[in-house]
Amino acid sequence: MGLDDISEYSAETSIGRIRVRLMNLENGLLILLSDKENYRLGLSAVAIPPGHGSSNPTSTGLFTVGLENELVRTMAERVAMWTNQTCLIVVGLHQMNREIMMELLTALKDYLLT
């Protein structure tokens, strides 16, 4: 992986500016999200795109429970579907809810698909 495989941008959301770092790996995509200057470990999920005979991606959450688990898994699943790549998302935000998830998904979709 070279520096060409890493990109960064920021997105304005209702909770302020969110920093995004995307790393194109040999076997997938790693996305780090942070509401701080530095990235950190946090809510995480990995998803693989739909396979033979399946119309939905497969995912699992790491360091998450309850609603947060669903939100981060949904994000990873959407990115896996859009890119047709395995996706690991690490969300280092102090606040996470459905509204914020939708804002982040819109920003990711705009960046990844344009």
Biopython code that builds the backbone (N, CA, C, O; Angstrom):
import numpy as np
from Bio.PDB.StructureBuilder import StructureBuilder

atoms = [
    (1, "MET", "N", (0.842, -1.175, 0.000)),
    (1, "MET", "CA", (0.000, 0.000, 0.000)),
    (1, "MET", "C", (0.888, 1.239, 0.000)),
    (1, "MET", "O", (1.769, 1.396, 0.845)),
    (2, "GLY", "N", (0.633, 2.106, -0.965)),
    (2, "GLY", "CA", (1.362, 3.353, -1.041)),
    (2, "GLY", "C", (0.496, 4.518, -0.612)),
    (2, "GLY", "O", (-0.677, 4.347, -0.280)),
    (3, "LEU", "N", (1.082, 5.707, -0.622)),
    (3, "LEU", "CA", (0.326, 6.892, -0.229)),
    (3, "LEU", "C", (-0.825, 7.177, -1.185)),
    (3, "LEU", "O", (-1.804, 7.815, -0.800)),
    (4, "ASP", "N", (-0.717, 6.711, -2.433)),
    (4, "ASP", "CA", (-1.807, 6.890, -3.397)),
    (4, "ASP", "C", (-3.057, 6.128, -2.978)),
    (4, "ASP", "O", (-4.156, 6.445, -3.434)),
    (5, "ASP", "N", (-2.903, 5.139, -2.125)),
    (5, "ASP", "CA", (-4.027, 4.320, -1.678)),
    (5, "ASP", "C", (-4.739, 4.901, -0.457)),
    (5, "ASP", "O", (-5.697, 4.311, 0.043)),
    (6, "ILE", "N", (-4.274, 6.053, 0.020)),
    (6, "ILE", "CA", (-4.869, 6.688, 1.200)),
    (6, "ILE", "C", (-5.424, 8.049, 0.802)),
    (6, "ILE", "O", (-4.726, 8.852, 0.183)),
    (7, "SER", "N", (-6.667, 8.305, 1.154)),
    (7, "SER", "CA", (-7.247, 9.623, 0.885)),
    (7, "SER", "C", (-7.943, 10.128, 2.143)),
    (7, "SER", "O", (-8.403, 9.351, 2.980)),
    (8, "GLU", "N", (-8.006, 11.444, 2.251)),
    (8, "GLU", "CA", (-8.646, 12.071, 3.402)),
    (8, "GLU", "C", (-9.540, 13.207, 2.939)),
    (8, "GLU", "O", (-9.244, 13.889, 1.958)),
    (9, "TYR", "N", (-10.613, 13.396, 3.641)),
    (9, "TYR", "CA", (-11.473, 14.547, 3.428)),
    (9, "TYR", "C", (-12.264, 14.782, 4.702)),
    (9, "TYR", "O", (-12.172, 13.997, 5.645)),
    (10, "SER", "N", (-13.032, 15.845, 4.735)),
    (10, "SER", "CA", (-13.882, 16.101, 5.896)),
    (10, "SER", "C", (-15.301, 16.379, 5.419)),
    (10, "SER", "O", (-15.525, 16.808, 4.288)),
    (11, "ALA", "N", (-16.246, 16.124, 6.307)),
    (11, "ALA", "CA", (-17.661, 16.330, 6.012)),
    (11, "ALA", "C", (-18.284, 17.128, 7.147)),
    (11, "ALA", "O", (-18.049, 16.842, 8.321)),
    (12, "GLU", "N", (-19.073, 18.121, 6.793)),
    (12, "GLU", "CA", (-19.800, 18.896, 7.800)),
    (12, "GLU", "C", (-21.089, 18.167, 8.145)),
    (12, "GLU", "O", (-21.847, 17.777, 7.256)),
    (13, "THR", "N", (-21.334, 17.983, 9.436)),
    (13, "THR", "CA", (-22.535, 17.298, 9.912)),
    (13, "THR", "C", (-23.193, 18.142, 11.001)),
    (13, "THR", "O", (-22.685, 19.198, 11.376)),
    (14, "SER", "N", (-24.312, 17.669, 11.493)),
    (14, "SER", "CA", (-25.015, 18.386, 12.563)),
    (14, "SER", "C", (-24.214, 18.424, 13.864)),
    (14, "SER", "O", (-24.497, 19.247, 14.735)),
    (15, "ILE", "N", (-23.219, 17.545, 14.007)),
    (15, "ILE", "CA", (-22.376, 17.556, 15.213)),
    (15, "ILE", "C", (-21.008, 18.173, 14.942)),
    (15, "ILE", "O", (-20.109, 18.087, 15.779)),
    (16, "GLY", "N", (-20.848, 18.796, 13.774)),
    (16, "GLY", "CA", (-19.591, 19.443, 13.429)),
    (16, "GLY", "C", (-18.859, 18.711, 12.317)),
    (16, "GLY", "O", (-19.411, 17.845, 11.638)),
    (17, "ARG", "N", (-17.597, 19.087, 12.155)),
    (17, "ARG", "CA", (-16.775, 18.526, 11.088)),
    (17, "ARG", "C", (-16.298, 17.128, 11.472)),
    (17, "ARG", "O", (-15.785, 16.908, 12.569)),
    (18, "ILE", "N", (-16.480, 16.187, 10.538)),
    (18, "ILE", "CA", (-16.015, 14.815, 10.729)),
    (18, "ILE", "C", (-14.888, 14.559, 9.739)),
    (18, "ILE", "O", (-15.034, 14.801, 8.541)),
    (19, "ARG", "N", (-13.779, 14.076, 10.243)),
    (19, "ARG", "CA", (-12.641, 13.726, 9.389)),
    (19, "ARG", "C", (-12.799, 12.286, 8.926)),
    (19, "ARG", "O", (-13.207, 11.412, 9.691)),
    (20, "VAL", "N", (-12.469, 12.055, 7.658)),
    (20, "VAL", "CA", (-12.599, 10.734, 7.050)),
    (20, "VAL", "C", (-11.274, 10.367, 6.398)),
    (20, "VAL", "O", (-10.719, 11.143, 5.619)),
    (21, "ARG", "N", (-10.776, 9.189, 6.719)),
    (21, "ARG", "CA", (-9.579, 8.650, 6.058)),
    (21, "ARG", "C", (-9.965, 7.320, 5.436)),
    (21, "ARG", "O", (-10.467, 6.428, 6.120)),
    (22, "LEU", "N", (-9.730, 7.188, 4.130)),
    (22, "LEU", "CA", (-10.024, 5.956, 3.400)),
    (22, "LEU", "C", (-8.717, 5.319, 2.957)),
    (22, "LEU", "O", (-7.850, 5.988, 2.394)),
    (23, "MET", "N", (-8.582, 4.038, 3.211)),
    (23, "MET", "CA", (-7.399, 3.295, 2.788)),
    (23, "MET", "C", (-7.835, 2.133, 1.908)),
    (23, "MET", "O", (-8.554, 1.234, 2.345)),
    (24, "ASN", "N", (-7.383, 2.171, 0.655)),
    (24, "ASN", "CA", (-7.654, 1.071, -0.262)),
    (24, "ASN", "C", (-6.614, -0.013, -0.027)),
    (24, "ASN", "O", (-5.439, 0.158, -0.353)),
    (25, "LEU", "N", (-7.050, -1.119, 0.535)),
    (25, "LEU", "CA", (-6.168, -2.242, 0.825)),
    (25, "LEU", "C", (-6.266, -3.271, -0.288)),
    (25, "LEU", "O", (-7.170, -3.202, -1.122)),
    (26, "GLU", "N", (-5.358, -4.210, -0.308)),
    (26, "GLU", "CA", (-5.361, -5.257, -1.321)),
    (26, "GLU", "C", (-6.662, -6.054, -1.295)),
    (26, "GLU", "O", (-7.141, -6.500, -2.338)),
    (27, "ASN", "N", (-7.228, -6.232, -0.113)),
    (27, "ASN", "CA", (-8.425, -7.069, -0.002)),
    (27, "ASN", "C", (-9.648, -6.316, 0.527)),
    (27, "ASN", "O", (-10.569, -6.944, 1.048)),
    (28, "GLY", "N", (-9.676, -5.005, 0.405)),
    (28, "GLY", "CA", (-10.845, -4.276, 0.861)),
    (28, "GLY", "C", (-10.571, -2.811, 1.125)),
    (28, "GLY", "O", (-9.570, -2.248, 0.682)),
    (29, "LEU", "N", (-11.479, -2.220, 1.850)),
    (29, "LEU", "CA", (-11.442, -0.795, 2.132)),
    (29, "LEU", "C", (-11.531, -0.580, 3.643)),
    (29, "LEU", "O", (-12.405, -1.144, 4.301)),
    (30, "LEU", "N", (-10.633, 0.229, 4.188)),
    (30, "LEU", "CA", (-10.646, 0.600, 5.604)),
    (30, "LEU", "C", (-11.027, 2.072, 5.689)),
    (30, "LEU", "O", (-10.392, 2.920, 5.063)),
    (31, "ILE", "N", (-12.064, 2.372, 6.464)),
    (31, "ILE", "CA", (-12.531, 3.747, 6.618)),
    (31, "ILE", "C", (-12.475, 4.122, 8.089)),
    (31, "ILE", "O", (-13.038, 3.434, 8.940)),
    (32, "LEU", "N", (-11.783, 5.231, 8.382)),
    (32, "LEU", "CA", (-11.696, 5.764, 9.740)),
    (32, "LEU", "C", (-12.472, 7.072, 9.791)),
    (32, "LEU", "O", (-12.299, 7.932, 8.927)),
    (33, "LEU", "N", (-13.317, 7.225, 10.787)),
    (33, "LEU", "CA", (-14.101, 8.446, 10.982)),
    (33, "LEU", "C", (-13.780, 9.011, 12.356)),
    (33, "LEU", "O", (-13.701, 8.265, 13.331)),
    (34, "SER", "N", (-13.592, 10.336, 12.442)),
    (34, "SER", "CA", (-13.255, 10.940, 13.730)),
    (34, "SER", "C", (-13.837, 12.342, 13.840)),
    (34, "SER", "O", (-13.886, 13.083, 12.858)),
    (35, "ASP", "N", (-14.274, 12.698, 15.031)),
    (35, "ASP", "CA", (-14.713, 14.064, 15.288)),
    (35, "ASP", "C", (-13.599, 14.870, 15.969)),
    (35, "ASP", "O", (-13.816, 16.006, 16.393)),
    (36, "LYS", "N", (-12.426, 14.281, 16.066)),
    (36, "LYS", "CA", (-11.248, 14.936, 16.647)),
    (36, "LYS", "C", (-10.161, 15.059, 15.581)),
    (36, "LYS", "O", (-10.311, 14.549, 14.471)),
    (37, "GLU", "N", (-9.085, 15.726, 15.920)),
    (37, "GLU", "CA", (-7.968, 15.890, 14.994)),
    (37, "GLU", "C", (-7.259, 14.561, 14.726)),
    (37, "GLU", "O", (-6.784, 14.317, 13.617)),
    (38, "ASN", "N", (-7.192, 13.703, 15.750)),
    (38, "ASN", "CA", (-6.537, 12.402, 15.605)),
    (38, "ASN", "C", (-7.579, 11.300, 15.488)),
    (38, "ASN", "O", (-8.668, 11.394, 16.056)),
    (39, "TYR", "N", (-7.234, 10.265, 14.750)),
    (39, "TYR", "CA", (-8.111, 9.099, 14.638)),
    (39, "TYR", "C", (-7.882, 8.201, 15.842)),
    (39, "TYR", "O", (-6.803, 8.204, 16.434)),
    (40, "ARG", "N", (-8.902, 7.433, 16.200)),
    (40, "ARG", "CA", (-8.778, 6.533, 17.344)),
    (40, "ARG", "C", (-9.669, 5.317, 17.124)),
    (40, "ARG", "O", (-10.559, 5.334, 16.273)),
    (41, "LEU", "N", (-9.425, 4.269, 17.893)),
    (41, "LEU", "CA", (-10.284, 3.095, 17.831)),
    (41, "LEU", "C", (-11.635, 3.433, 18.430)),
    (41, "LEU", "O", (-11.740, 4.258, 19.338)),
    (42, "GLY", "N", (-12.662, 2.789, 17.914)),
    (42, "GLY", "CA", (-14.008, 3.033, 18.415)),
    (42, "GLY", "C", (-14.958, 1.986, 17.884)),
    (42, "GLY", "O", (-14.560, 0.861, 17.582)),
    (43, "LEU", "N", (-16.215, 2.365, 17.772)),
    (43, "LEU", "CA", (-17.219, 1.463, 17.224)),
    (43, "LEU", "C", (-16.744, 0.972, 15.863)),
    (43, "LEU", "O", (-16.323, 1.772, 15.027)),
    (44, "SER", "N", (-16.810, -0.325, 15.638)),
    (44, "SER", "CA", (-16.274, -0.891, 14.402)),
    (44, "SER", "C", (-17.198, -1.958, 13.847)),
    (44, "SER", "O", (-17.918, -2.630, 14.585)),
    (45, "ALA", "N", (-17.160, -2.099, 12.533)),
    (45, "ALA", "CA", (-17.912, -3.168, 11.876)),
    (45, "ALA", "C", (-17.209, -3.512, 10.579)),
    (45, "ALA", "O", (-16.591, -2.661, 9.939)),
    (46, "VAL", "N", (-17.316, -4.768, 10.208)),
    (46, "VAL", "CA", (-16.775, -5.228, 8.935)),
    (46, "VAL", "C", (-17.914, -5.875, 8.158)),
    (46, "VAL", "O", (-18.755, -6.567, 8.731)),
    (47, "ALA", "N", (-17.931, -5.642, 6.842)),
    (47, "ALA", "CA", (-18.975, -6.211, 5.990)),
    (47, "ALA", "C", (-18.356, -6.693, 4.688)),
    (47, "ALA", "O", (-17.433, -6.075, 4.157)),
    (48, "ILE", "N", (-18.871, -7.798, 4.185)),
    (48, "ILE", "CA", (-18.468, -8.286, 2.869)),
    (48, "ILE", "C", (-19.658, -8.109, 1.934)),
    (48, "ILE", "O", (-20.807, -8.245, 2.353)),
    (49, "PRO", "N", (-19.380, -7.805, 0.662)),
    (49, "PRO", "CA", (-20.487, -7.571, -0.272)),
    (49, "PRO", "C", (-21.295, -8.841, -0.502)),
    (49, "PRO", "O", (-20.844, -9.939, -0.177)),
    (50, "PRO", "N", (-22.493, -8.686, -1.066)),
    (50, "PRO", "CA", (-23.322, -9.861, -1.341)),
    (50, "PRO", "C", (-22.571, -10.865, -2.208)),
    (50, "PRO", "O", (-21.846, -10.490, -3.129)),
    (51, "GLY", "N", (-22.756, -12.145, -1.900)),
    (51, "GLY", "CA", (-22.105, -13.201, -2.665)),
    (51, "GLY", "C", (-23.107, -13.958, -3.498)),
    (51, "GLY", "O", (-24.234, -13.504, -3.700)),
    (52, "HIS", "N", (-22.700, -15.099, -3.975)),
    (52, "HIS", "CA", (-23.557, -15.931, -4.805)),
    (52, "HIS", "C", (-24.825, -16.302, -4.048)),
    (52, "HIS", "O", (-24.767, -16.831, -2.938)),
    (53, "GLY", "N", (-25.970, -16.017, -4.660)),
    (53, "GLY", "CA", (-27.241, -16.391, -4.064)),
    (53, "GLY", "C", (-27.714, -15.492, -2.944)),
    (53, "GLY", "O", (-28.751, -15.764, -2.339)),
    (54, "SER", "N", (-26.989, -14.430, -2.650)),
    (54, "SER", "CA", (-27.373, -13.523, -1.569)),
    (54, "SER", "C", (-27.515, -12.114, -2.125)),
    (54, "SER", "O", (-26.684, -11.667, -2.916)),
    (55, "SER", "N", (-28.552, -11.423, -1.717)),
    (55, "SER", "CA", (-28.733, -10.046, -2.175)),
    (55, "SER", "C", (-28.294, -9.034, -1.121)),
    (55, "SER", "O", (-28.318, -7.828, -1.368)),
    (56, "ASN", "N", (-27.895, -9.519, 0.046)),
    (56, "ASN", "CA", (-27.479, -8.640, 1.136)),
    (56, "ASN", "C", (-26.050, -8.937, 1.560)),
    (56, "ASN", "O", (-25.601, -10.081, 1.491)),
    (57, "PRO", "N", (-25.329, -7.897, 2.001)),
    (57, "PRO", "CA", (-23.990, -8.129, 2.526)),
    (57, "PRO", "C", (-24.049, -8.840, 3.875)),
    (57, "PRO", "O", (-25.091, -8.873, 4.531)),
    (58, "THR", "N", (-22.924, -9.403, 4.271)),
    (58, "THR", "CA", (-22.782, -10.044, 5.574)),
    (58, "THR", "C", (-21.893, -9.149, 6.425)),
    (58, "THR", "O", (-20.880, -8.646, 5.941)),
    (59, "SER", "N", (-22.265, -8.944, 7.700)),
    (59, "SER", "CA", (-21.479, -8.043, 8.536)),
    (59, "SER", "C", (-21.467, -8.509, 9.978)),
    (59, "SER", "O", (-22.276, -9.334, 10.404)),
    (60, "THR", "N", (-20.520, -7.951, 10.710)),
    (60, "THR", "CA", (-20.458, -8.166, 12.154)),
    (60, "THR", "C", (-19.886, -6.909, 12.795)),
    (60, "THR", "O", (-19.085, -6.203, 12.183)),
    (61, "GLY", "N", (-20.300, -6.632, 14.026)),
    (61, "GLY", "CA", (-19.814, -5.468, 14.746)),
    (61, "GLY", "C", (-18.729, -5.848, 15.737)),
    (61, "GLY", "O", (-18.718, -6.956, 16.273)),
    (62, "LEU", "N", (-17.813, -4.912, 15.973)),
    (62, "LEU", "CA", (-16.734, -5.077, 16.948)),
    (62, "LEU", "C", (-16.811, -3.903, 17.922)),
    (62, "LEU", "O", (-17.029, -2.769, 17.497)),
    (63, "PHE", "N", (-16.642, -4.149, 19.189)),
    (63, "PHE", "CA", (-16.675, -3.098, 20.215)),
    (63, "PHE", "C", (-18.017, -2.370, 20.238)),
    (63, "PHE", "O", (-18.070, -1.204, 20.627)),
    (64, "THR", "N", (-19.110, -3.034, 19.828)),
    (64, "THR", "CA", (-20.399, -2.367, 19.771)),
    (64, "THR", "C", (-21.483, -3.252, 20.360)),
    (64, "THR", "O", (-21.380, -4.479, 20.353)),
    (65, "VAL", "N", (-22.518, -2.609, 20.868)),
    (65, "VAL", "CA", (-23.692, -3.328, 21.362)),
    (65, "VAL", "C", (-24.932, -2.514, 21.021)),
    (65, "VAL", "O", (-24.846, -1.303, 20.817)),
    (66, "GLY", "N", (-26.065, -3.163, 20.960)),
    (66, "GLY", "CA", (-27.346, -2.493, 20.789)),
    (66, "GLY", "C", (-27.454, -1.677, 19.522)),
    (66, "GLY", "O", (-27.024, -2.108, 18.452)),
    (67, "LEU", "N", (-28.034, -0.493, 19.649)),
    (67, "LEU", "CA", (-28.290, 0.370, 18.508)),
    (67, "LEU", "C", (-27.002, 0.772, 17.803)),
    (67, "LEU", "O", (-26.957, 0.820, 16.574)),
    (68, "GLU", "N", (-25.953, 1.061, 18.574)),
    (68, "GLU", "CA", (-24.679, 1.438, 17.958)),
    (68, "GLU", "C", (-24.177, 0.340, 17.031)),
    (68, "GLU", "O", (-23.642, 0.631, 15.961)),
    (69, "ASN", "N", (-24.341, -0.910, 17.428)),
    (69, "ASN", "CA", (-23.941, -2.044, 16.602)),
    (69, "ASN", "C", (-24.683, -2.005, 15.268)),
    (69, "ASN", "O", (-24.072, -2.155, 14.210)),
    (70, "GLU", "N", (-25.986, -1.805, 15.318)),
    (70, "GLU", "CA", (-26.790, -1.755, 14.096)),
    (70, "GLU", "C", (-26.364, -0.607, 13.192)),
    (70, "GLU", "O", (-26.271, -0.779, 11.977)),
    (71, "LEU", "N", (-26.105, 0.555, 13.767)),
    (71, "LEU", "CA", (-25.750, 1.731, 12.978)),
    (71, "LEU", "C", (-24.426, 1.547, 12.249)),
    (71, "LEU", "O", (-24.329, 1.824, 11.054)),
    (72, "VAL", "N", (-23.414, 1.082, 12.963)),
    (72, "VAL", "CA", (-22.094, 0.921, 12.351)),
    (72, "VAL", "C", (-22.116, -0.223, 11.338)),
    (72, "VAL", "O", (-21.493, -0.117, 10.281)),
    (73, "ARG", "N", (-22.817, -1.305, 11.639)),
    (73, "ARG", "CA", (-22.946, -2.409, 10.677)),
    (73, "ARG", "C", (-23.660, -1.940, 9.415)),
    (73, "ARG", "O", (-23.263, -2.308, 8.309)),
    (74, "THR", "N", (-24.697, -1.141, 9.567)),
    (74, "THR", "CA", (-25.404, -0.612, 8.400)),
    (74, "THR", "C", (-24.469, 0.201, 7.520)),
    (74, "THR", "O", (-24.508, 0.087, 6.295)),
    (75, "MET", "N", (-23.632, 1.017, 8.138)),
    (75, "MET", "CA", (-22.676, 1.814, 7.369)),
    (75, "MET", "C", (-21.720, 0.918, 6.597)),
    (75, "MET", "O", (-21.498, 1.132, 5.406)),
    (76, "ALA", "N", (-21.155, -0.080, 7.259)),
    (76, "ALA", "CA", (-20.215, -0.990, 6.594)),
    (76, "ALA", "C", (-20.903, -1.750, 5.465)),
    (76, "ALA", "O", (-20.321, -1.937, 4.396)),
    (77, "GLU", "N", (-22.132, -2.186, 5.695)),
    (77, "GLU", "CA", (-22.864, -2.924, 4.666)),
    (77, "GLU", "C", (-23.131, -2.064, 3.437)),
    (77, "GLU", "O", (-22.969, -2.529, 2.309)),
    (78, "ARG", "N", (-23.534, -0.826, 3.644)),
    (78, "ARG", "CA", (-23.810, 0.064, 2.506)),
    (78, "ARG", "C", (-22.552, 0.298, 1.683)),
    (78, "ARG", "O", (-22.590, 0.233, 0.454)),
    (79, "VAL", "N", (-21.438, 0.571, 2.355)),
    (79, "VAL", "CA", (-20.188, 0.808, 1.626)),
    (79, "VAL", "C", (-19.772, -0.455, 0.874)),
    (79, "VAL", "O", (-19.325, -0.370, -0.269)),
    (80, "ALA", "N", (-19.913, -1.621, 1.498)),
    (80, "ALA", "CA", (-19.572, -2.882, 0.825)),
    (80, "ALA", "C", (-20.422, -3.073, -0.428)),
    (80, "ALA", "O", (-19.921, -3.541, -1.450)),
    (81, "MET", "N", (-21.700, -2.715, -0.355)),
    (81, "MET", "CA", (-22.573, -2.837, -1.525)),
    (81, "MET", "C", (-22.193, -1.835, -2.609)),
    (81, "MET", "O", (-22.149, -2.190, -3.787)),
    (82, "TRP", "N", (-21.920, -0.596, -2.230)),
    (82, "TRP", "CA", (-21.587, 0.438, -3.212)),
    (82, "TRP", "C", (-20.281, 0.154, -3.930)),
    (82, "TRP", "O", (-20.156, 0.408, -5.128)),
    (83, "THR", "N", (-19.298, -0.379, -3.191)),
    (83, "THR", "CA", (-17.956, -0.561, -3.752)),
    (83, "THR", "C", (-17.673, -1.985, -4.202)),
    (83, "THR", "O", (-16.690, -2.237, -4.899)),
    (84, "ASN", "N", (-18.536, -2.919, -3.805)),
    (84, "ASN", "CA", (-18.323, -4.351, -4.057)),
    (84, "ASN", "C", (-16.980, -4.818, -3.478)),
    (84, "ASN", "O", (-16.291, -5.647, -4.072)),
    (85, "GLN", "N", (-16.627, -4.277, -2.322)),
    (85, "GLN", "CA", (-15.400, -4.639, -1.611)),
    (85, "GLN", "C", (-15.737, -4.901, -0.141)),
    (85, "GLN", "O", (-16.721, -4.385, 0.388)),
    (86, "THR", "N", (-14.907, -5.706, 0.496)),
    (86, "THR", "CA", (-15.005, -5.850, 1.943)),
    (86, "THR", "C", (-14.695, -4.493, 2.556)),
    (86, "THR", "O", (-13.794, -3.794, 2.092)),
    (87, "CYS", "N", (-15.425, -4.118, 3.587)),
    (87, "CYS", "CA", (-15.260, -2.799, 4.196)),
    (87, "CYS", "C", (-15.186, -2.927, 5.713)),
    (87, "CYS", "O", (-16.036, -3.564, 6.335)),
    (88, "LEU", "N", (-14.169, -2.320, 6.294)),
    (88, "LEU", "CA", (-14.046, -2.199, 7.747)),
    (88, "LEU", "C", (-14.163, -0.721, 8.080)),
    (88, "LEU", "O", (-13.384, 0.095, 7.586)),
    (89, "ILE", "N", (-15.133, -0.374, 8.916)),
    (89, "ILE", "CA", (-15.330, 1.015, 9.342)),
    (89, "ILE", "C", (-15.035, 1.114, 10.832)),
    (89, "ILE", "O", (-15.501, 0.298, 11.627)),
    (90, "VAL", "N", (-14.250, 2.129, 11.197)),
    (90, "VAL", "CA", (-13.952, 2.425, 12.598)),
    (90, "VAL", "C", (-14.459, 3.844, 12.866)),
    (90, "VAL", "O", (-13.976, 4.808, 12.273)),
    (91, "VAL", "N", (-15.431, 3.955, 13.760)),
    (91, "VAL", "CA", (-16.081, 5.236, 14.038)),
    (91, "VAL", "C", (-15.607, 5.755, 15.392)),
    (91, "VAL", "O", (-15.951, 5.200, 16.436)),
    (92, "GLY", "N", (-14.824, 6.810, 15.365)),
    (92, "GLY", "CA", (-14.338, 7.445, 16.585)),
    (92, "GLY", "C", (-15.096, 8.736, 16.853)),
    (92, "GLY", "O", (-14.514, 9.821, 16.826)),
    (93, "LEU", "N", (-16.392, 8.620, 17.111)),
    (93, "LEU", "CA", (-17.228, 9.782, 17.407)),
    (93, "LEU", "C", (-17.732, 9.685, 18.841)),
    (93, "LEU", "O", (-17.948, 8.588, 19.357)),
    (94, "HIS", "N", (-17.918, 10.830, 19.481)),
    (94, "HIS", "CA", (-18.457, 10.823, 20.842)),
    (94, "HIS", "C", (-19.963, 10.630, 20.861)),
    (94, "HIS", "O", (-20.541, 10.316, 21.902)),
    (95, "GLN", "N", (-20.593, 10.814, 19.721)),
    (95, "GLN", "CA", (-22.045, 10.700, 19.640)),
    (95, "GLN", "C", (-22.391, 9.970, 18.350)),
    (95, "GLN", "O", (-21.831, 10.268, 17.296)),
    (96, "MET", "N", (-23.321, 9.006, 18.430)),
    (96, "MET", "CA", (-23.747, 8.275, 17.237)),
    (96, "MET", "C", (-25.231, 7.971, 17.370)),
    (96, "MET", "O", (-25.673, 7.381, 18.356)),
    (97, "ASN", "N", (-25.997, 8.384, 16.357)),
    (97, "ASN", "CA", (-27.417, 8.061, 16.299)),
    (97, "ASN", "C", (-27.815, 7.903, 14.832)),
    (97, "ASN", "O", (-26.970, 8.036, 13.947)),
    (98, "ARG", "N", (-29.079, 7.624, 14.568)),
    (98, "ARG", "CA", (-29.525, 7.383, 13.189)),
    (98, "ARG", "C", (-29.325, 8.607, 12.296)),
    (98, "ARG", "O", (-28.916, 8.472, 11.142)),
    (99, "GLU", "N", (-29.607, 9.782, 12.814)),
    (99, "GLU", "CA", (-29.446, 11.001, 12.023)),
    (99, "GLU", "C", (-27.989, 11.183, 11.597)),
    (99, "GLU", "O", (-27.705, 11.476, 10.436)),
    (100, "ILE", "N", (-27.082, 11.007, 12.537)),
    (100, "ILE", "CA", (-25.659, 11.150, 12.228)),
    (100, "ILE", "C", (-25.231, 10.071, 11.246)),
    (100, "ILE", "O", (-24.474, 10.353, 10.317)),
    (101, "MET", "N", (-25.700, 8.838, 11.432)),
    (101, "MET", "CA", (-25.371, 7.761, 10.499)),
    (101, "MET", "C", (-25.798, 8.133, 9.084)),
    (101, "MET", "O", (-25.038, 7.933, 8.136)),
    (102, "MET", "N", (-27.004, 8.669, 8.930)),
    (102, "MET", "CA", (-27.494, 9.040, 7.601)),
    (102, "MET", "C", (-26.651, 10.160, 6.994)),
    (102, "MET", "O", (-26.366, 10.140, 5.797)),
    (103, "GLU", "N", (-26.255, 11.125, 7.801)),
    (103, "GLU", "CA", (-25.392, 12.197, 7.310)),
    (103, "GLU", "C", (-24.050, 11.636, 6.839)),
    (103, "GLU", "O", (-23.546, 12.021, 5.784)),
    (104, "LEU", "N", (-23.480, 10.731, 7.623)),
    (104, "LEU", "CA", (-22.198, 10.136, 7.260)),
    (104, "LEU", "C", (-22.326, 9.276, 6.008)),
    (104, "LEU", "O", (-21.450, 9.312, 5.144)),
    (105, "LEU", "N", (-23.400, 8.508, 5.899)),
    (105, "LEU", "CA", (-23.611, 7.685, 4.705)),
    (105, "LEU", "C", (-23.752, 8.548, 3.460)),
    (105, "LEU", "O", (-23.224, 8.198, 2.404)),
    (106, "THR", "N", (-24.450, 9.661, 3.566)),
    (106, "THR", "CA", (-24.582, 10.567, 2.422)),
    (106, "THR", "C", (-23.221, 11.102, 2.002)),
    (106, "THR", "O", (-22.906, 11.138, 0.812)),
    (107, "ALA", "N", (-22.417, 11.517, 2.967)),
    (107, "ALA", "CA", (-21.082, 12.030, 2.661)),
    (107, "ALA", "C", (-20.201, 10.947, 2.045)),
    (107, "ALA", "O", (-19.488, 11.209, 1.077)),
    (108, "LEU", "N", (-20.245, 9.736, 2.595)),
    (108, "LEU", "CA", (-19.445, 8.639, 2.045)),
    (108, "LEU", "C", (-19.896, 8.285, 0.639)),
    (108, "LEU", "O", (-19.064, 8.071, -0.244)),
    (109, "LYS", "N", (-21.189, 8.223, 0.423)),
    (109, "LYS", "CA", (-21.710, 7.881, -0.905)),
    (109, "LYS", "C", (-21.297, 8.935, -1.926)),
    (109, "LYS", "O", (-20.858, 8.599, -3.026)),
    (110, "ASP", "N", (-21.436, 10.205, -1.565)),
    (110, "ASP", "CA", (-21.027, 11.283, -2.468)),
    (110, "ASP", "C", (-19.553, 11.175, -2.823)),
    (110, "ASP", "O", (-19.172, 11.377, -3.976)),
    (111, "TYR", "N", (-18.729, 10.859, -1.842)),
    (111, "TYR", "CA", (-17.282, 10.766, -2.080)),
    (111, "TYR", "C", (-16.925, 9.518, -2.885)),
    (111, "TYR", "O", (-16.134, 9.594, -3.826)),
    (112, "LEU", "N", (-17.494, 8.383, -2.526)),
    (112, "LEU", "CA", (-17.115, 7.114, -3.152)),
    (112, "LEU", "C", (-17.688, 6.931, -4.552)),
    (112, "LEU", "O", (-17.067, 6.278, -5.390)),
    (113, "LEU", "N", (-18.849, 7.490, -4.816)),
    (113, "LEU", "CA", (-19.526, 7.219, -6.086)),
    (113, "LEU", "C", (-19.489, 8.382, -7.069)),
    (113, "LEU", "O", (-20.156, 8.333, -8.103)),
    (114, "THR", "N", (-18.722, 9.428, -6.767)),
    (114, "THR", "CA", (-18.616, 10.534, -7.725)),
    (114, "THR", "C", (-17.204, 10.718, -8.185)),
    (114, "THR", "O", (-16.929, 11.604, -8.994)),
]
sb = StructureBuilder()
sb.init_structure("model")
sb.init_model(0)
sb.init_chain("A")
sb.init_seg("    ")
for serial, (resi, resn, name, xyz) in enumerate(atoms, 1):
    if name == "N":
        sb.init_residue(resn, " ", resi, " ")
    sb.init_atom(name, np.array(xyz, "f"), 0.0, 1.0, " ", f" {name:<3s}", serial, name[0])
structure = sb.get_structure()
